[in-house]
Amino acid sequence: MKGTLDVIQAPIAAEMEEFERKFRASMQTKVLLLDKIMGYIIKRKGKQLRPMFVFFTAKISGGDPLPEATFRGAALIELLHTATLVHDDVVDESNYRRGFFSINALWKNKIAVLVGDYLLSRGLQLALEHDDFDLLKIVNNAVRELSEGELLQIEKARRLDITEDVYFDIIRQKTASLIASCCAVGAASAGADKETIERARLFGEKVGMAFQIKDDLFDFGTDEIGKPVGIDIKEKKMTLPLIYSLQQADWLTKRRVIFNVKNNDGRKDRVQAVIEFVKKTGGLEYAVQVMERYRDEALTILRTFPDSPSRVSLEQLINYTIEREK
């Protein structure tokens, strides 16, 4: 079952609007330059999947109507996550994010780093003002995991010796930990017990794993969707389709493919050779199977929660994340 984002969002449409208002208000500041940048950040928001996961999970965990803590939890995640993205763009020397100029491209690195710091402190302040220590603990854990996952990936990219287990560790930390924390925050903010919070967290982790594998598959696509094709290969990132295909290859082929990844220097022919190798050796089919397994595990956990419009929407949201075209 799959729906458009508007249809999926219907049970929480009013709450999302309210969140927009509250989040915008929480970003206001007396420093003119900072206020201008905050306005820019709000304007270029994406699909808002993170607050959706927070609100839906809060509702299926007994938070209906949503308590104020749920709105704060969603804002806390958005603030800390946005901070990591702003810092990421500086580290990656990236000039674009989601088709918009990045903060560092418009206002230079020094300002971007300070803006990231401001967003982090704003998130901490929001949680501390209301004694939301349980929510802060969940989100802080996710930010720590994000950093560790990123550093693990950088370390492994130098040697290109990533096994499937290491790859799963990296994406669990880099991507899944954030969606897991959205779901745990949703349940915790609704006053759920420890067992329910852990169930919600695990559900989010499975969705996050499927989400990242879907992202990896885009790298081998034929259309310019979401991101340019072959960008992971250019950046020497070992993703699941490539790892699987290398496992199937003989020593000589493996050596040739790794040489092309290591020394591609952005050359289209070398990148294309790697893509063709993965397609021919079943890497894409294997990754799709693993992605669908994670999706099914997420759905199994979700169905342990009581049936409701929010649970139906969450089901559709999972299918949306793995069937999306960008």
C-alpha positions as CSV (number, residue, x, y, z in Angstrom):
1,M,0.0,0.0,0.0
2,K,1.5,3.3,-1.1
3,G,0.2,6.9,-1.0
4,T,1.4,10.3,-1.8
5,L,3.0,12.3,1.1
6,D,-0.1,14.5,1.4
7,V,-2.4,11.5,1.7
8,I,0.0,9.8,4.2
9,Q,0.2,13.0,6.3
10,A,-3.6,13.5,6.5
11,P,-4.0,12.1,10.1
12,I,-1.4,14.6,11.4
13,A,-1.9,17.5,9.0
14,A,-3.1,19.9,11.7
15,E,-0.2,18.9,14.0
16,M,2.4,19.4,11.2
17,E,1.1,22.9,10.6
18,E,1.3,23.7,14.3
19,F,4.8,22.3,14.4
20,E,5.8,24.5,11.5
21,R,4.7,27.6,13.4
22,K,6.4,26.5,16.6
23,F,9.6,25.5,14.9
24,R,9.8,28.9,13.1
25,A,9.2,30.7,16.3
26,S,12.0,28.7,18.1
27,M,14.5,29.7,15.3
28,Q,14.0,33.5,15.8
29,T,16.9,35.5,17.1
30,K,17.9,39.1,17.6
31,V,21.1,38.8,15.6
32,L,20.2,40.0,12.1
33,L,22.6,37.8,10.2
34,L,21.6,34.7,12.1
35,D,17.9,35.4,11.7
36,K,18.4,35.7,8.0
37,I,20.2,32.4,7.8
38,M,17.6,30.7,10.0
39,G,14.9,32.0,7.6
40,Y,16.9,30.5,4.7
41,I,17.1,27.1,6.5
42,I,13.4,27.0,7.2
43,K,12.5,27.9,3.6
44,R,14.5,25.1,2.1
45,K,13.1,22.3,4.2
46,G,12.7,18.9,2.6
47,K,9.9,16.3,2.8
48,Q,9.7,16.6,6.6
49,L,9.8,12.9,7.1
50,R,11.5,13.2,10.5
51,P,8.7,15.1,12.3
52,M,6.2,12.8,10.6
53,F,7.9,9.7,12.2
54,V,7.9,11.5,15.6
55,F,4.2,12.4,15.4
56,F,2.9,9.1,14.1
57,T,4.9,7.1,16.6
58,A,3.6,9.3,19.4
59,K,0.1,8.7,18.3
60,I,0.3,4.9,18.0
61,S,2.1,4.9,21.5
62,G,-0.9,6.5,23.2
63,G,-0.3,10.2,22.6
64,D,-3.5,11.3,21.1
65,P,-4.0,14.3,21.2
66,L,-0.3,15.0,21.0
67,P,1.3,16.4,24.1
68,E,3.5,19.5,24.0
69,A,6.6,17.3,24.6
70,T,6.1,15.6,21.2
71,F,6.4,19.0,19.4
72,R,9.5,19.8,21.4
73,G,10.9,16.3,20.6
74,A,10.4,16.9,16.9
75,A,12.0,20.4,17.1
76,L,14.9,19.0,19.0
77,I,15.6,16.4,16.3
78,E,15.2,18.9,13.5
79,L,17.6,21.4,15.2
80,L,20.3,18.8,16.0
81,H,20.0,17.1,12.6
82,T,20.1,20.4,10.7
83,A,23.3,21.3,12.7
84,T,25.0,18.1,11.6
85,L,24.0,18.8,7.9
86,V,25.4,22.3,8.0
87,H,28.7,21.0,9.5
88,D,28.6,18.1,6.9
89,D,28.5,20.6,4.0
90,V,31.6,22.4,5.4
91,V,33.5,19.1,5.8
92,D,32.5,17.9,2.3
93,E,33.1,21.3,0.8
94,S,29.6,20.9,-0.7
95,N,28.0,24.0,-2.3
96,Y,24.5,22.5,-2.7
97,R,22.0,20.7,-0.5
98,R,18.6,19.6,-2.0
99,G,19.1,21.9,-5.0
100,F,19.7,25.0,-2.8
101,F,23.0,26.6,-2.1
102,S,24.5,25.3,1.2
103,I,25.1,27.7,4.1
104,N,28.9,27.6,3.5
105,A,28.4,28.4,-0.2
106,L,26.5,31.6,0.6
107,W,28.1,32.7,3.8
108,K,31.5,30.9,4.0
109,N,32.8,28.2,6.2
110,K,33.4,30.2,9.4
111,I,29.7,31.4,9.5
112,A,28.4,27.9,8.6
113,V,30.3,26.3,11.5
114,L,29.0,28.9,13.9
115,V,25.5,28.5,12.6
116,G,25.8,24.7,13.2
117,D,27.0,25.4,16.8
118,Y,24.1,27.8,17.3
119,L,21.5,25.1,16.1
120,L,23.1,22.6,18.5
121,S,22.9,24.9,21.5
122,R,19.4,26.0,20.5
123,G,18.3,22.3,20.6
124,L,20.0,21.7,24.0
125,Q,18.4,24.9,25.4
126,L,14.9,23.8,24.2
127,A,15.3,20.4,26.0
128,L,16.8,21.8,29.1
129,E,14.2,24.6,29.5
130,H,11.5,21.9,29.9
131,D,13.5,19.2,31.6
132,D,13.1,16.9,28.6
133,F,16.2,14.8,29.7
134,D,14.8,11.5,28.4
135,L,14.3,13.0,24.9
136,L,17.7,14.7,25.0
137,K,19.3,11.4,25.9
138,I,17.7,9.7,22.9
139,V,18.6,12.4,20.4
140,N,22.1,13.0,21.8
141,N,22.8,9.3,21.4
142,A,21.8,9.5,17.7
143,V,24.1,12.5,17.1
144,R,27.0,10.6,18.6
145,E,26.2,7.6,16.4
146,L,26.0,9.8,13.3
147,S,29.5,11.1,14.0
148,E,30.9,7.7,14.7
149,G,29.4,6.2,11.6
150,E,30.7,9.0,9.4
151,L,34.2,8.6,10.8
152,L,34.1,4.8,10.4
153,Q,33.1,5.3,6.8
154,I,36.0,7.7,6.2
155,E,38.4,5.3,7.8
156,K,37.2,2.4,5.7
157,A,37.1,4.4,2.4
158,R,40.8,4.8,2.6
159,R,41.4,1.1,2.4
160,L,38.2,-0.1,0.6
161,D,38.1,-3.2,2.9
162,I,34.4,-3.0,3.9
163,T,32.6,-6.2,4.6
164,E,28.8,-6.5,4.7
165,D,28.9,-6.4,8.5
166,V,30.9,-3.2,8.6
167,Y,28.6,-1.6,6.0
168,F,25.6,-2.5,8.1
169,D,27.3,-0.9,11.2
170,I,28.0,2.2,9.2
171,I,24.5,2.7,7.9
172,R,23.0,1.7,11.3
173,Q,24.9,4.6,12.8
174,K,24.8,7.1,9.9
175,T,21.2,6.8,8.8
176,A,19.1,4.4,10.8
177,S,20.0,5.9,14.2
178,L,18.3,9.1,13.3
179,I,15.0,7.6,12.2
180,A,15.2,5.2,15.2
181,S,15.6,8.3,17.5
182,C,12.5,10.0,15.8
183,C,10.4,6.9,16.7
184,A,11.8,6.6,20.2
185,V,11.3,10.3,20.9
186,G,7.7,10.0,19.6
187,A,6.9,7.1,22.0
188,A,8.8,8.6,25.0
189,S,7.1,12.0,24.5
190,A,3.7,10.3,24.6
191,G,4.6,8.8,28.0
192,A,5.1,5.2,26.8
193,D,6.8,2.6,28.9
194,K,10.4,1.4,28.3
195,E,9.4,-1.7,26.3
196,T,7.2,0.4,24.0
197,I,10.0,3.0,23.5
198,E,12.5,0.2,22.6
199,R,10.0,-1.4,20.2
200,A,9.4,2.0,18.5
201,R,13.2,2.6,18.3
202,L,13.8,-0.8,16.7
203,F,11.0,-0.2,14.2
204,G,12.7,3.1,13.2
205,E,16.1,1.4,12.9
206,K,14.7,-1.2,10.5
207,V,13.0,1.6,8.4
208,G,16.3,3.6,8.4
209,M,18.3,0.6,7.1
210,A,15.8,0.0,4.3
211,F,15.9,3.8,3.5
212,Q,19.7,3.9,3.2
213,I,19.9,0.8,1.0
214,K,17.3,2.5,-1.3
215,D,19.6,5.5,-1.4
216,D,22.5,3.3,-2.3
217,L,20.5,1.8,-5.2
218,F,20.0,5.3,-6.7
219,D,23.8,5.4,-7.4
220,F,23.3,2.7,-10.1
221,G,20.2,4.2,-11.7
222,T,19.8,5.4,-15.2
223,D,18.1,8.7,-14.5
224,E,19.4,11.7,-12.7
225,I,17.2,11.1,-9.6
226,G,17.8,12.4,-6.2
227,K,21.5,12.6,-6.8
228,P,23.8,12.2,-9.8
229,V,24.4,8.5,-10.7
230,G,27.8,7.1,-9.6
231,I,28.5,9.8,-7.0
232,D,29.2,7.1,-4.3
233,I,31.7,5.4,-6.5
234,K,33.4,8.7,-7.3
235,E,33.6,9.4,-3.5
236,K,35.0,5.8,-3.0
237,K,32.0,4.8,-0.9
238,M,31.5,1.0,-0.7
239,T,27.8,0.4,-0.8
240,L,25.8,-2.9,-0.5
241,P,25.4,-3.7,-4.3
242,L,29.2,-3.2,-4.8
243,I,30.2,-5.1,-1.7
244,Y,28.0,-8.1,-2.7
245,S,29.3,-8.1,-6.3
246,L,32.9,-8.0,-5.2
247,Q,32.3,-11.0,-3.0
248,Q,31.1,-13.0,-6.1
249,A,34.0,-12.0,-8.3
250,D,37.3,-13.8,-8.9
251,W,40.6,-12.3,-7.7
252,L,41.5,-10.6,-11.0
253,T,38.1,-9.0,-11.6
254,K,38.0,-7.9,-8.0
255,R,41.4,-6.2,-8.4
256,R,40.4,-4.5,-11.6
257,V,37.1,-3.1,-10.1
258,I,38.8,-1.9,-6.9
259,F,41.4,-0.2,-9.0
260,N,38.6,1.6,-10.9
261,V,37.0,2.7,-7.7
262,K,40.3,3.9,-6.1
263,N,41.6,5.7,-9.2
264,N,38.4,6.9,-10.9
265,D,39.3,10.6,-10.4
266,G,35.7,11.3,-11.5
267,R,36.4,9.7,-14.9
268,K,33.0,8.6,-16.4
269,D,34.4,5.5,-18.1
270,R,35.8,4.1,-14.9
271,V,32.7,4.9,-12.9
272,Q,30.5,3.4,-15.6
273,A,32.7,0.2,-15.7
274,V,32.0,-0.3,-12.0
275,I,28.2,0.3,-12.4
276,E,28.1,-2.3,-15.3
277,F,30.0,-4.8,-13.2
278,V,27.6,-4.5,-10.3
279,K,24.6,-4.8,-12.7
280,K,25.9,-7.9,-14.4
281,T,26.8,-9.7,-11.1
282,G,23.4,-9.4,-9.3
283,G,24.4,-6.7,-6.9
284,L,21.3,-4.7,-7.4
285,E,18.9,-7.6,-7.0
286,Y,20.7,-8.7,-3.8
287,A,20.5,-5.2,-2.3
288,V,16.7,-5.0,-3.2
289,Q,16.2,-8.3,-1.3
290,V,18.0,-7.0,1.8
291,M,16.1,-3.7,1.7
292,E,12.7,-5.6,1.4
293,R,13.7,-7.8,4.3
294,Y,14.3,-4.8,6.5
295,R,11.0,-3.3,5.4
296,D,9.2,-6.6,6.3
297,E,10.9,-6.6,9.7
298,A,9.8,-3.0,10.3
299,L,6.2,-3.9,9.3
300,T,6.1,-6.9,11.7
301,I,7.1,-4.6,14.6
302,L,4.6,-1.9,13.5
303,R,1.8,-4.4,13.6
304,T,2.4,-5.1,17.3
305,F,0.9,-1.6,17.9
306,P,-2.9,-1.1,18.0
307,D,-4.6,-0.5,14.6
308,S,-5.3,3.2,13.9
309,P,-5.2,5.8,11.0
310,S,-1.7,6.7,12.2
311,R,-0.5,3.1,12.0
312,V,-1.9,2.8,8.5
313,S,-0.1,6.0,7.5
314,L,3.2,4.7,9.0
315,E,2.8,1.6,6.9
316,Q,2.3,3.8,3.8
317,L,5.3,5.9,4.8
318,I,7.6,2.9,5.0
319,N,6.5,1.8,1.5
320,Y,6.9,5.4,0.3
321,T,10.5,5.6,1.6
322,I,11.5,2.5,-0.4
323,E,9.5,3.1,-3.5
324,R,10.4,6.8,-3.9
325,E,12.0,8.0,-7.1
326,K,14.4,10.4,-5.4
